[in-house]
Amino acid sequence: MSALHAVDPAEPKRRRRVTQKATARETIANSAKTGDRRRLLVSLRNHIAAQLDEGVPPRDLASLSLRLLDLQAQIAEIDAAVEGDDVSDAAATPDEAWDPSSF
């Protein structure tokens, strides 16, 4: 925990954290502008993951963690729809007609 202290006007301002947040917002904004839902979800997922890595207040940890998992699930759904998966392929395969005389 940091203590309060007087700031010397000659001391350079710390802008690193502000720049990182602005860059993240621009990335999310750019992703939103493209209209690509997957790209937007990935940007949001990465932003939330970075926030969790930096440390968040305990009151925000659960909600951000759940949102991160939800975003990851949505991304996986989009990928599965594009690439296909074994379960949906099997479900889409029609059943063969059953011939009782074959037994």
Secondary structure, 3 states (H helix, E strand, C coil): CCCCCCCCCCCCCCCHHHHHHHHHHHHHHHHHHHCCHHHHHHHHHHHHHHHHHHCCCHHHHHHHHHHHHHHHHHHHHHHHHHHCCHHHHHHHCCCCCCCHHHC
